[in-house]
Amino acid sequence: MDVTEKAGAIESLQDDRSAAIRESLRSAIVDRRLAPGTKLTESEVGALFDASRTVARAALQMLAFEGLVRMERNRGAFVSSPSPEEARQVFASRRLIEPGIAIAAADRITAAEVAAFRRHLDEEAAHMNERGPAARRAEIKASGDFHLMVASISGNQVLKRFMEELIARSSLAIALYGRTGVSSCGNNEHADILDALEQRDGNRAAHLMLHHIDHIEADLDFRAAEGLALRDALGI
């Protein structure tokens, strides 16, 4: 291996490490283990993952591109803290996109996919019956995953990627403003949406989705929530 090939291999390895760190941090943010406003220093992130500051910085920049982290000059990186107006814009965007996704999904859903949804709803219900911060985080994640599953069967990969970002940003808004202990994404409403999808009633599924998003936003009370320290949130 010549010098150029060796340099390329090292760069590829660094990219892989940055992507892996980005996934771990992203999961911690979306699952509400890292609260909005949490500082993410390159040195601490690098130390926790046994990576260089350069690799850690690249991971944080990936998250900043998604809008999950904000980079402040001379201060560092922080988990994004959406303002009330930004939170409203996220849900306004979901109202524009998700009804169309539901209509497309109703045309394409299969019996096997319906069965997978039913299993997922059982998992959601199990989380709702549990107590404690960990169960609450698991419930929020499962609720977001339901919406991503609908997007996955819509057949539109561009909209699916949009939804991944919107669900992540919704999780930030819920982490910051959601009422503790109150389900922000009701299992029964998901079941109703699934029933409409199974019946291939796209218009009903779209209507139920709009009502559901209204319910999620109505649960926001604009009071900040506390999260875990970085090490505890990542379980390292």
Helices and strands as residue ranges (DSSP letters): H 3-30, E 39-40, H 42-48, H 53-66, E 69-72, E 76-79, H 84-108, H 111-128, H 133-152, H 157-177, H 187-198, H 202-218, H 230-234
